[in-house]
């Protein structure tokens, strides 16, 4: 079982470029999440989707958009990348009824 | 909104010493979870505590949930180099997503 798969694993962008980070799960979980992780800042929630067809803002949504394409896939889009968005991005799912979260391996994104 | 504070931010220990990280929430929690992230890796679920005053053990790791369900701790006995990483607590309250603490980074000196 792959669990939670994120693509790409690494990416370098120039300021102003756009990009979509992909996340797919085979765990049949309803809830999916996007986080960014910066040194000393822990995991900050960008957007989440409690179920197919719904999305909600998290703590740091500015500069990002998301799409819950179906139950399996939840993508994160940077429309106009900025150096402040250099970070490690994690996608996660959650087991039903307040269960454990399962994280992908992350996408390491650098914006020059 | 709900906040989860975690201390210390960093801890350096000699191999064989004990280690404790503490987590405090601004609101009463329905449950608390702990995760471990190895350097260069992703967070991995360790355990969930639900009941007031609950204590759970996993080998050398002991997890506690406070009586008021607003604080928690993770204690590692006799640390090993395999314990290196960042430990996160995450609190659940109502129907909002988990709120993660900023983590405690543990270094173990052999």
Interface residues (C-beta under 8 A of the other chain):
Chain A: X33 X40 X41 X42 X43 X45 X48 X58 X90 X94 X98 X99 X100 X101 X102 X103 X104 X105 X106
Chain B: X6 X9 X30 X31 X33 X35 X41 X42 X43 X44 X45 X48 X88 X90 X92 X97 X98 X100 X101 X102 X103
